[in-house]
Amino acid sequence: IVPHQHNEERSCKECLLVERSTEPAKGLWWWPGGRLLKGETFFDAARRKAFQETGLTNVTPIQILGVWNTFFPTSAWDTDSSKGTQTVNPIVLVELNDVGGDVKLDETSENYKWIELDPQAAIANGEDRYVVQALLRLQA
């Protein structure tokens, strides 16, 4: 999910990234999110993951920015004979209705930060390519 808000102090729109603490994206600054449950819509999953991973409850899913097919060399399910995983990630733009709400991370993330919705700034800051791609979709 791409949680975003308008920061009055900085006069800009910004989005939330989390530093993942678990595989397959351990150590990456990435969007909060995870698996869909059986029968769950993308928007229902976005609301659930916003609460589970960030503690943010008053959110409104706005649109699907795209679906990413990602490949990771390691995963939480690695065995001696099989390593890595493939994930399919719907990227859902989520508006925070309570600007400045308290972020409370679960065990899947170690830290969080707010970045501007500016793909050029994200590139300059070395953000992950999937973060940059979603920001570019927002600009389009």
Contact map, one row per residue, 1 for C-alpha under 8 A:
11100000000000000000000000000011100000000000010011000000000000000000000000000000000000000111110000000000000000000000000000000000000000000000
11110000000000110000000000000011000000000000000000000000000000000000000000000000000000000011110000000000000000000000000000000000000000000000
11111000000000110000000000000000000000000000000001000000000000000000000000000000000000000000111100000000000000000000000000000000000000000000
01111100000011110000000000000000000000000000000000000000000000000000000000000000000000000000111100000000000000000000000000000000000000000000
00111110000011100000000000000000000000000000000000000000000000000000000000000000000000000000001110100000000000000000000000000000000000000000
00011111001111000000000000000000000000000000000000000000000000000000000000000000000000000000000000100000000000000000000000000000000000000000
00001111111111000000000000000000000000000000000000000000000000000000000000000000000000000000000000110000000000000000000000000000000000000000
00000111111100000000000000000000000000000000000000000000000000000000000000000000000000000000000000000000000000000000000000000000000000000000
00000011111000000000000000000000000000000000000000000000000000000000000000000000000000000000000000000000000000000000000000000000000000000000
00000011111100000000000000000000000000000000000000000000000000000000000000000000000000000000000000000000000000000000000000000000000000000000
00000111111110000000000000000000000000000000000000000000000000000000000000000000000000000000000000000000000000000000000000000000000000000000
00000111011111000000000000000000000000000000000000000000000000000000000000000000000000000000000000000000000000000001000000000000000000000000
00011110001111100000000000000000000000000000000000000000000000000000000000000000000000000000000000000000000000000001100000000000000000000000
00011110000111110000000000000000000000000000000000000000000000000000000000000000000000000000000000000000000000000111100000000000000000000000
01111000000011111000000000000000000000000000000000000000000000000000000000000000000000000000000000000000000000000111100000000000000000000000
01110000000001111100000000000010000000000000000000000000000000000000000000000000000000000000000000000000000000011110000000000000000000000000
00000000000000111110000000001111000000000000000000000000000000000000000000000000000000000000000000000000000000011110000000000000000000000000
00000000000000011111000000011111000000000000000000000000000000000000000000000000000000000000000000000000000011111000000000000000000000000000
00000000000000001111100001111100000000000000000000000000000000000000000000000000000000000000000000000000000011110000000000000000000000000000
00000000000000000111111011111100000000000000000000000000000000000000000000000000000000000000000000000000000111100000000000000000000000000000
00000000000000000011111011100000000000000000000000000000000000000000000000000000000000000000000000000000001111000000000000000000000000000000
00000000000000000001111111100000000000000000000000000000000000000000000000010000000000000000000000000000000110000000000000000000000000000000
00000000000000000001111111000000000000000000000000000000000000000000000001110000000000000000000000000000000000000000000000000000000000000000
00000000000000000000011111000000000000000000000000000000000000000000000111110000000110000000000000000000000000000000000000000000000000000000
00000000000000000001111111110100000000000000000000000000000000000000000100100000000000000000000000000000000000000000000000000000000000000000
00000000000000000011111111110000000000000000000000000000000000000000000000000000000000000000000000000000000000000000000000000000000000000000
00000000000000000011110011111000000000000000000000000000000000000000000000000000000000000000000000000000000000000000000000000000000000000000
00000000000000000111000011111100000000000000000000000000000000000000000000000000000000000000000000000000000000000000000000000001000000000000
00000000000000001111000000111110000000000000000000000000000000000000000000000000000000000000000000000000000000000000000000000011000000000000
00000000000000001111000010011111000000000000000000000000000000000000000000000000000000000000000000000000000000000000000000000001011000000000
11000000000000011100000000001111100000000000000000000000000000000000000000000000000000000000000000000000000000000000000000000000001000000000
11000000000000001100000000000111110000000000000011001100000000000000000000000000000000000000000000000000000000000000000000000000000000000000
10000000000000000000000000000011111000000000010011001000000000000000000000000000000000000000000000000000000000000000000000000000000000000000
00000000000000000000000000000001111100000000000010000000000000000000000000000000000000000000000000000000000000000000000000000000000000000000
00000000000000000000000000000000111110000000100000000000000000000000000000000000000000000000000000000000000000000000000000000000000000000000
00000000000000000000000000000000011111011100100000000000000000000000000000000000000000000000000000000000000000000000000000000000000000000000
00000000000000000000000000000000001111110000100000000000000000000000000000000000000000000000000000000000000000000000000000000000000000000000
00000000000000000000000000000000000111110000000000000000000000000000000000000000000000000000000000000000000000000000000000000000000000000000
00000000000000000000000000000000000011111000000000000000000000000000000000000000000000000000000000000000000000000000000000000000000000000000
00000000000000000000000000000000000111111101100000000000000000000000000000000000000000000000000000000000000000000000000000000000000000000000
00000000000000000000000000000000000100111111100000000000000000000000000000000000000000000000000000000000000000000000000000000000000000000000
00000000000000000000000000000000000100011111110000000000000000000000000000000000000000000101000000000000000000000000000000000000000000000000
00000000000000000000000000000000000000001111111000000000000010000000000000000000000000000001000000000000000000000000000000000000000000000000
00000000000000000000000000000000000000011111111100000000000000000000000000000000000000000000000000000000000000000000000000000000000000000000
00000000000000000000000000000000001110011111111110000000000000000000000000000000000000000000000000000000000000000000000000000000000000000000
10000000000000000000000000000000100000000111111111000000000010000000000000000000000000000001010000000000000000000000000000000000000000000000
00000000000000000000000000000000000000000011111111100000101110000000000000000000000000000000000000000000000000000000000000000000000000000000
00000000000000000000000000000000000000000001111111110000000000000000000000000000000000000000000000000000000000000000000000000000000000000000
10000000000000000000000000000001110000000000111111111100000000000000000000000000000000000000000000000000000000000000000000000000000000000000
10100000000000000000000000000001100000000000011111111111101000000000000000000000000000000000000000000000000000000000000000000000000000000000
00000000000000000000000000000000000000000000001111111111100000000000000000000000000000000000000000000000000000000000000000000000000000000000
00000000000000000000000000000000000000000000000111111110000000000000000000000000000000000000000000000000010000000000000000000000000000000000
00000000000000000000000000000001100000000000000011111110000000000000000000000000000000000000000000000001111110000000000000000000000000000000
00000000000000000000000000000001000000000000000011111111000000000000000000000000000000000000000000000011110000000000000000000000000000000000
00000000000000000000000000000000000000000000000001111111100000000000000000000000000000000000000000000111100000000000000000000000000000000000
00000000000000000000000000000000000000000000000001100111111000000000000000000000000000000000000100001111000000000000000000000000000000000000
00000000000000000000000000000000000000000000001001100011111000000000000000000000000000000000000000000000000000000000000000000000000000000000
00000000000000000000000000000000000000000000000000000001111100000000000000000000000000000000000111000000000000000000000000000000000000000000
00000000000000000000000000000000000000000000001001000001111110000000000000000000000000000000011111000000000000000000000000000000000000000000
00000000000000000000000000000000000000000000001000000000011111000000000000000000000000000000011110000000000000000000000000000000000000000000
00000000000000000000000000000000000000000010011000000000001111100000000000000000000000000001111000000000000000000000000000000000000000000000
00000000000000000000000000000000000000000000000000000000000111110000000000000000000000000001111000000000000000000000000000000000000000000000
00000000000000000000000000000000000000000000000000000000000011111000000000000000000000000001110000000000000000000000000000000000000000000000
00000000000000000000000000000000000000000000000000000000000001111110000000000000000000000111100000000000000000000000000000000000000000000000
00000000000000000000000000000000000000000000000000000000000000111110000000000000000000000111100000000000000000000000000000000000000001001100
00000000000000000000000000000000000000000000000000000000000000011111000000000000000000000111000000000000000000000000000000000000000001000000
00000000000000000000000000000000000000000000000000000000000000011111100000000000000000011110000000000000000000000000000000000000000000000000
00000000000000000000000000000000000000000000000000000000000000000111110000000000000000111110000000000000000000000000000000000000010000000000
00000000000000000000000000000000000000000000000000000000000000000011111000000000000001111000000000000000000000000000000000000000000000000000
00000000000000000000000000000000000000000000000000000000000000000001111100000000000001111000000000000000000000000000000000000000000000000000
00000000000000000000000000000000000000000000000000000000000000000000111110000000000111100000000000000000000000000000000000000000000000000000
00000000000000000000000110000000000000000000000000000000000000000000011111100000000111000000000000000000000000000000000000000000000000000000
00000000000000000000000100000000000000000000000000000000000000000000001111100000001110000000000000000000000000000000000000000000000000000000
00000000000000000000001100000000000000000000000000000000000000000000000111110100001110000000000000000000000000000000000000000000000000000000
00000000000000000000001110000000000000000000000000000000000000000000000111111100001110000000000000000000000000000000000000000000000000000000
00000000000000000000011100000000000000000000000000000000000000000000000001111100000000000000000000000000000000000000000000000000000000000000
00000000000000000000000000000000000000000000000000000000000000000000000000111110001100000000000000000000000000000000000000000000000000000000
00000000000000000000000000000000000000000000000000000000000000000000000001111111011100000000000000000000000000000000000000000000000000000000
00000000000000000000000000000000000000000000000000000000000000000000000000001111111000000000000000000000000000000000000000000000000000000000
00000000000000000000000000000000000000000000000000000000000000000000000000000111111000000000000000000000000000000000000000000000000000000000
00000000000000000000000000000000000000000000000000000000000000000000000000000011111000000000000000000000000000000000000000000000000000000000
00000000000000000000000000000000000000000000000000000000000000000000000000000111111100000000000000000000000000000000000000000000000000000000
00000000000000000000000000000000000000000000000000000000000000000000000011101111111110000000000000000000000000000000000000000000000000000000
00000000000000000000000100000000000000000000000000000000000000000000001111101100011111000000000000000000000000000000000000000000000000000000
00000000000000000000000100000000000000000000000000000000000000000000001111100000001111100000000000000000000000000000000000000000000000000000
00000000000000000000000000000000000000000000000000000000000000000000111100000000000111110000000000000000000000000000000000000000000000000000
00000000000000000000000000000000000000000000000000000000000000000001111000000000000011111000000000000000000000000000000000000000000000000000
00000000000000000000000000000000000000000000000000000000000000000011110000000000000001111100000000000000000000000000000000000000000000000000
00000000000000000000000000000000000000000000000000000000000000000011110000000000000000111110000000000000000000000000000000000000000000000000
10000000000000000000000000000000000000000100000000000000000000011111000000000000000000011111000000000000000000000000000000000000000000000000
11000000000000000000000000000000000000000000000000000000000000011111000000000000000000001111100000000000000000000000000000000000000001000000
11000000000000000000000000000000000000000110010000000000000011111100000000000000000000000111110000000000000000000000000000000000000000000000
11110000000000000000000000000000000000000000000000000000000011111000000000000000000000000011111000000000000000000000000000000000000000000000
11110000000000000000000000000000000000000000010000000000001111100000000000000000000000000001111100000000000000000000000000000000000000000000
00111000000000000000000000000000000000000000000000000000001111000000000000000000000000000000111110000000000000000000000000000000000000000000
00111000000000000000000000000000000000000000000000000001011100000000000000000000000000000000011111100000000000000000000000000000000000000000
00001000000000000000000000000000000000000000000000000000011100000000000000000000000000000000001111100000000000000000000000000000000000000000
00000000000000000000000000000000000000000000000000000000011000000000000000000000000000000000000111111000000000000000000000000000000000000000
00001110000000000000000000000000000000000000000000000000000000000000000000000000000000000000000111111000000000000000000000000000000000000000
00000010000000000000000000000000000000000000000000000000000000000000000000000000000000000000000001111100000000000000000000000000000000000000
00000000000000000000000000000000000000000000000000000001000000000000000000000000000000000000000001111110000000000000000000000000000000000000
00000000000000000000000000000000000000000000000000000011000000000000000000000000000000000000000000011111000000000000000000000000000000000000
00000000000000000000000000000000000000000000000000000111000000000000000000000000000000000000000000001111100000000000000000000000000000000000
00000000000000000000000000000000000000000000000000001111000000000000000000000000000000000000000000000111110000000000000000000000000000000000
00000000000000000000000000000000000000000000000000001110000000000000000000000000000000000000000000000011111111100000000000000000000000000000
00000000000000000000000000000000000000000000000000011100000000000000000000000000000000000000000000000001111110000000000000000000000000000000
00000000000000000000100000000000000000000000000000001000000000000000000000000000000000000000000000000000111111000000000000000000000000000000
00000000000000000001110000000000000000000000000000001000000000000000000000000000000000000000000000000000111111000000000000000000000000000000
00000000000000000111110000000000000000000000000000001000000000000000000000000000000000000000000000000000111111110000000000000000000000000000
00000000000000000111100000000000000000000000000000000000000000000000000000000000000000000000000000000000101111110000000000000000000000000000
00000000000000000111000000000000000000000000000000000000000000000000000000000000000000000000000000000000100011111000000000000000000000000000
00000000000000011110000000000000000000000000000000000000000000000000000000000000000000000000000000000000000011111100000000000000000000000000
00000000000000011100000000000000000000000000000000000000000000000000000000000000000000000000000000000000000000111110000000000000000000000000
00000000000001111000000000000000000000000000000000000000000000000000000000000000000000000000000000000000000000011111000000000000000000000000
00000000000001111000000000000000000000000000000000000000000000000000000000000000000000000000000000000000000000001111100001000000000000000000
00000000000111100000000000000000000000000000000000000000000000000000000000000000000000000000000000000000000000000111110011000000000000000000
00000000000011100000000000000000000000000000000000000000000000000000000000000000000000000000000000000000000000000011111000000000000000100000
00000000000000000000000000000000000000000000000000000000000000000000000000000000000000000000000000000000000000000001111111000000000000100000
00000000000000000000000000000000000000000000000000000000000000000000000000000000000000000000000000000000000000000000111111100000000110110000
00000000000000000000000000000000000000000000000000000000000000000000000000000000000000000000000000000000000000000000011111110000000000000000
00000000000000000000000000000000000000000000000000000000000000000000000000000000000000000000000000000000000000000001011111111000000000000000
00000000000000000000000000000000000000000000000000000000000000000000000000000000000000000000000000000000000000000011011111111110001100000000
00000000000000000000000000000000000000000000000000000000000000000000000000000000000000000000000000000000000000000000001111111110000100000000
00000000000000000000000000000000000000000000000000000000000000000000000000000000000000000000000000000000000000000000000111111110000000000000
00000000000000000000000000000000000000000000000000000000000000000000000000000000000000000000000000000000000000000000000011111110000000000000
00000000000000000000000000000000000000000000000000000000000000000000000000000000000000000000000000000000000000000000000001111111000000000000
00000000000000000000000000001000000000000000000000000000000000000000000000000000000000000000000000000000000000000000000001111111101100000000
00000000000000000000000000011100000000000000000000000000000000000000000000000000000000000000000000000000000000000000000000000111111100000000
00000000000000000000000000000000000000000000000000000000000000000000000000000000000000000000000000000000000000000000000000000011111110000000
00000000000000000000000000000100000000000000000000000000000000000001000000000000000000000000000000000000000000000000000000000001111111000000
00000000000000000000000000000110000000000000000000000000000000000000000000000000000000000000000000000000000000000000000001000011111111100000
00000000000000000000000000000000000000000000000000000000000000000000000000000000000000000000000000000000000000000000001001100011111111110000
00000000000000000000000000000000000000000000000000000000000000000000000000000000000000000000000000000000000000000000001000000000111111111000
00000000000000000000000000000000000000000000000000000000000000001100000000000000000000000010000000000000000000000000000000000000011111111100
00000000000000000000000000000000000000000000000000000000000000000000000000000000000000000000000000000000000000000000111000000000001111111110
00000000000000000000000000000000000000000000000000000000000000000000000000000000000000000000000000000000000000000000001000000000000111111111
00000000000000000000000000000000000000000000000000000000000000001000000000000000000000000000000000000000000000000000000000000000000011111111
00000000000000000000000000000000000000000000000000000000000000001000000000000000000000000000000000000000000000000000000000000000000001111111
00000000000000000000000000000000000000000000000000000000000000000000000000000000000000000000000000000000000000000000000000000000000000111111
00000000000000000000000000000000000000000000000000000000000000000000000000000000000000000000000000000000000000000000000000000000000000011111
